[in-house]
């Protein structure tokens, strides 16, 4: 049996900024631990070697990769958020969509009262729903 399972996000220099942004959006969220690269590298000194955080109780990890990659995040994997009410939906959508890309604008698509799909400014894909 696995010791643990967490969603893993790889950034190139924006891990801490993204993590702090996400933690600010949801109740029950917190940064649990941050390990940083030192002078010896291989990442930039002070960048995130590994960080653990919770979003609404869901465990995630993130890093700043010291190696540039040709791939980025893809909408085929997303964080799915069931919002408690319309105010939470609208507020979360406004913050996540700022400087991001809206894939499906907020609306009633028949399977939920209100739904949206977007990529945030860091490239991470999110689905928000209001049942």
Secondary structure, DSSP 8 states (H G I E B T S, - for coil): --S---EEEEESS-HHHHHHHHHHHSTT-EEEEEEE--TT-SS-TTSEEEEEEEETTEEEEEEE-SS--S----TTS-EEEE-SSHHHHHHHHHHHHTTSEEEEEEE--SSSSEEEEEE-TTS-EEEEEE-
